[in-house]
């Protein structure tokens, strides 16, 4: 009887041991940081790693991604989930790739080449974002978004025509589409479509120039400079109109309204200035810019001029000495 009990106990111990071996060990807690080590990384492998870390599905065409080459990293980078998505987008943008959201609720995204046969699907798959929330996408370089910006003081049609050449060269480094501007059929709303940083920059610029004025007929004019630096020219414009505003304020004591001063915004990458004001203000500013935007006059150094005069005196002395000897 004791032998039977001992055998039964041994059987239970072996059975539980076998079950323990078949049962997988509990998985470790999900990683809280994404690490990109130094070295070269194939884009498909990077996409798979990001999808695993963020627990989402990122689809892609392996042939299309292989044609974009590898990403070489010289410094180890460690980021959290938010930083991972931003870093991932920056690396894709660097390689001329965009990421489009197919099903946000279920976590499905797709990587598409900006120069590939499906590039038009990038703009058609742009995610609509309320203009108040655009800043949240300011660091998502590879994410196309679409927004509508209401304007209070400037005309949307005029602003669209004025700003279109201003943003025409803000496309991706690999030839992707630039920022697209338009309107919704009225003069009070602008449509902006592009990648996150482009749309965010345009919204900031519109907030700067969308200011009230005491006169009707506000205009927005973009002026690209040929010779002078925009950052150097703007103080002269602002000082001129600040003086005019002060004189106007003194002359308008007791008057109900005073015309707002001209607003000038610098765009250093294009060496351009954006003028916002009344028709007369913009016209006067254009005339002043034409006067200031001229090639710098190169003057000969004083030392060179002095050397030239000394040489002339030496030549004159030689001539006089020659004449004296001849006599």
C-alpha positions in Angstrom: 0.0 0.0 0.0 2.8 2.3 0.8 4.5 1.5 -2.4 1.3 2.4 -4.3 1.1 5.7 -2.5 4.8 6.4 -3.2 4.4 5.6 -6.9 1.3 7.9 -7.1 3.2 10.8 -5.5 6.1 10.3 -7.9 3.7 10.3 -10.9 2.1 13.5 -9.8 5.5 15.2 -9.3 6.6 14.1 -12.8 3.3 15.2 -14.4 3.4 18.6 -12.8 7.1 19.0 -13.9 6.1 18.1 -17.4 3.3 20.6 -17.4 5.6 23.3 -16.0 8.0 22.6 -18.9 5.3 22.8 -21.5 3.8 26.0 -20.1 5.7 29.1 -21.5 7.3 31.4 -19.0 5.5 34.7 -18.5 6.7 37.3 -21.0 8.7 40.3 -19.8 7.1 43.7 -19.5 6.8 45.6 -22.7 9.8 47.8 -23.5 9.4 51.4 -22.4 12.1 52.8 -24.7 13.1 52.4 -28.4 16.8 52.2 -29.0 18.4 52.9 -32.4 22.1 51.7 -32.2 24.9 53.1 -34.3 25.5 51.5 -37.7 23.4 50.9 -40.9 19.8 50.0 -40.7 17.7 48.5 -43.5 14.4 50.4 -43.7 12.1 47.3 -43.8 13.8 46.0 -40.6 13.4 49.5 -39.0 9.7 49.6 -40.0 9.1 46.2 -38.4 10.9 47.1 -35.2 8.9 50.3 -34.8 5.6 48.5 -35.5 6.5 45.9 -32.8 7.5 48.6 -30.3 4.4 50.7 -30.9 2.1 47.7 -31.1 0.6 48.6 -34.5 0.6 47.4 -38.1 2.8 49.2 -40.6 2.4 47.9 -44.2 4.9 48.5 -47.0 6.2 47.2 -50.3 9.6 45.6 -49.6 10.8 46.4 -53.2 9.9 50.0 -52.8 11.6 50.3 -49.4 14.8 48.4 -50.5 15.2 51.0 -53.3 15.5 53.7 -50.7 18.8 52.3 -49.3 19.8 52.1 -45.7 19.9 54.6 -42.9 23.3 55.1 -41.2 23.4 56.2 -37.6 26.5 57.5 -36.0 25.1 58.1 -32.5 23.0 55.8 -30.4 19.4 57.2 -29.9 16.9 56.2 -27.2 13.4 57.6 -27.2 10.0 56.9 -25.7 6.8 56.0 -27.7 6.1 59.6 -28.7 9.7 60.2 -29.6 9.9 56.9 -31.5 7.1 58.0 -33.9 8.6 61.4 -34.4 12.1 59.9 -35.0 10.6 57.3 -37.3 8.9 59.9 -39.4 12.1 62.0 -39.7 14.0 59.0 -40.9 11.3 58.1 -43.5 11.2 61.8 -44.7 15.0 61.8 -45.1 14.6 58.8 -47.5 11.7 60.3 -49.4 9.1 58.1 -47.7 5.7 59.1 -46.2 3.5 57.3 -43.8 -0.3 57.3 -44.3 -2.8 56.2 -41.7 -5.2 53.6 -43.1 -7.2 52.8 -40.0 -6.3 54.8 -36.9 -8.7 52.9 -34.6 -7.2 49.5 -35.5 -3.6 50.8 -35.8 -3.0 50.3 -39.5 -0.5 52.5 -41.3 1.3 52.3 -44.6 4.7 53.5 -45.9 4.6 55.0 -49.4 7.4 56.4 -51.5 7.0 60.1 -52.4 8.5 59.5 -55.8 6.9 56.1 -56.5 3.9 55.2 -58.7 1.5 55.5 -55.7 2.7 59.0 -54.6 -0.7 60.5 -55.3 -2.2 58.3 -52.6 -0.2 60.3 -50.1 -2.1 63.5 -50.6 -5.4 61.7 -50.9 -4.7 59.9 -47.6 -3.9 63.1 -45.7 -5.4 63.1 -42.2 -7.8 66.0 -41.5 -6.7 67.9 -38.4 -8.4 70.9 -36.7 -6.3 74.0 -37.1 -6.2 74.3 -33.3 -4.5 70.8 -33.1 -1.9 71.3 -35.9 0.9 72.0 -33.5 0.7 68.4 -32.3 1.9 67.4 -35.8 4.7 69.9 -36.1 7.4 67.2 -35.6 5.8 64.5 -37.7 7.7 65.1 -40.9 6.4 62.1 -42.9 2.8 62.5 -42.0 0.5 64.3 -44.5 -2.3 66.4 -42.9 -5.0 68.6 -44.1 -6.6 71.6 -42.2 -8.8 74.6 -42.7 -7.7 77.9 -41.2 -10.3 80.6 -40.6 -9.1 84.2 -41.2 -10.5 87.2 -39.4 -8.8 90.2 -41.0 -7.1 89.3 -44.3 -8.7 88.0 -47.5 -8.2 84.3 -48.0 -8.0 84.5 -51.8 -5.4 87.3 -51.7 -3.4 85.5 -49.0 -3.5 82.2 -51.0 -2.2 83.9 -54.2 0.5 85.8 -52.2 1.8 82.9 -50.2 1.7 80.2 -52.9 5.1 81.1 -54.4 6.4 81.6 -50.8 5.8 78.0 -50.0 6.5 76.5 -53.4 10.0 75.3 -52.5 9.1 73.7 -49.2 8.9 70.1 -50.5 10.7 67.1 -49.2 14.4 66.7 -49.8 13.8 63.8 -52.2 11.3 65.6 -54.4 8.1 65.1 -52.5 5.1 67.4 -52.9 5.2 70.9 -51.5 2.6 72.6 -49.3 -0.7 73.1 -51.1 -2.8 76.2 -50.4 -6.4 76.9 -51.5 -9.7 78.1 -50.2 -13.2 76.6 -49.7 -15.0 79.0 -52.0 -15.1 82.0 -49.7 -12.7 84.7 -48.6 -12.6 83.8 -44.9 -11.1 80.3 -44.9 -7.9 78.8 -46.2 -7.1 75.1 -46.9 -3.6 73.9 -46.2 -2.3 70.4 -47.1 1.2 69.1 -46.7 3.4 67.3 -44.1 3.1 68.2 -40.5 6.0 70.7 -40.2 4.9 72.5 -43.4 1.3 73.0 -42.3 2.3 74.0 -38.8 4.7 76.7 -40.2 2.0 78.0 -42.5 -0.5 78.3 -39.7 2.0 80.2 -37.6 2.7 82.6 -40.4 -1.0 83.2 -41.0 -1.5 84.0 -37.3 1.3 86.6 -37.6 -0.2 88.3 -40.7 -3.9 88.0 -39.8 -4.2 91.3 -37.9 -6.8 94.0 -38.0 -6.4 97.4 -39.6 -8.1 100.7 -39.4 -8.5 100.8 -43.2 -10.2 98.4 -45.6 -8.5 96.6 -48.4 -5.7 94.8 -46.5 -3.1 93.2 -48.7 -0.5 90.5 -48.2 2.6 90.8 -50.4 5.6 88.5 -50.5 8.9 90.1 -51.6 12.0 88.1 -52.3 15.2 90.2 -52.0 18.0 90.0 -54.5 20.9 91.7 -52.7 20.1 92.8 -49.2 19.5 90.4 -46.3 15.9 90.3 -45.1 16.9 90.3 -41.5 19.0 93.5 -42.0 16.3 95.3 -44.1 13.3 94.7 -41.8 14.5 97.0 -39.0 14.7 99.9 -41.4 11.1 99.2 -42.6 9.8 98.8 -39.0 11.6 102.0 -37.9 10.1 103.9 -40.8 6.5 102.8 -40.2 6.9 103.2 -36.4 7.8 106.8 -37.0 4.9 107.3 -39.3 2.5 105.7 -36.8 3.7 108.0 -34.0 3.2 111.1 -36.2 -0.2 109.8 -37.3 -1.2 109.2 -33.7 -0.2 112.8 -32.7 -2.2 114.2 -35.7 -5.2 112.0 -35.0 -5.8 113.1 -31.4 -9.6 113.1 -30.9 -10.1 111.0 -34.0 -12.1 107.7 -33.7 -9.6 105.5 -35.5 -5.9 105.3 -36.4 -4.5 103.1 -39.2 -2.5 100.1 -37.9 1.2 100.1 -38.7 2.5 97.9 -41.5 3.5 94.4 -40.4 6.7 92.8 -41.7 7.6 89.2 -41.3 11.0 87.7 -42.2 11.4 84.4 -44.0 15.2 83.8 -43.7 15.5 80.6 -45.8 14.1 82.3 -48.9 15.6 85.7 -48.0 12.1 87.2 -48.3 9.8 89.5 -46.3 6.0 89.4 -46.1 4.2 92.7 -45.9 0.7 93.0 -44.5 -1.1 96.3 -44.5 -3.3 98.7 -46.5 -2.8 99.2 -50.2 -0.9 102.5 -49.6 1.3 101.0 -46.9 2.3 98.1 -49.1 2.9 100.4 -52.1 5.2 102.7 -50.1 7.0 99.7 -48.6 7.7 98.2 -52.0 9.2 101.6 -53.1 11.4 101.7 -50.0 12.5 98.1 -50.5 13.4 98.8 -54.1 15.6 101.6 -52.8 17.3 99.5 -50.2 17.7 96.2 -52.1 20.7 97.2 -54.2 24.2 95.7 -54.6 26.7 96.9 -52.0 29.1 99.5 -53.4 32.6 98.1 -53.1 35.0 100.9 -52.2 38.8 100.6 -52.7 40.7 100.5 -49.4 42.4 103.8 -48.4 45.7 102.0 -48.4 45.3 101.1 -52.0 44.4 104.7 -52.9 47.4 106.0 -51.0 49.7 103.6 -52.7 48.4 104.7 -56.1 49.1 108.4 -55.2 52.6 107.6 -54.0 53.3 105.8 -57.3 52.0 108.8 -59.3 54.3 111.1 -57.2 57.3 108.9 -57.9 56.6 108.9 -61.6 56.4 112.7 -61.5 59.7 113.0 -59.6 61.4 110.7 -62.1 60.1 112.9 -65.0 61.4 116.0 -63.3 64.8 114.4 -62.6 65.0 113.4 -66.2 64.3 116.9 -67.4 66.9 118.4 -65.0 69.6 116.0 -66.2 68.8 116.8 -69.8 69.4 120.5 -69.2 
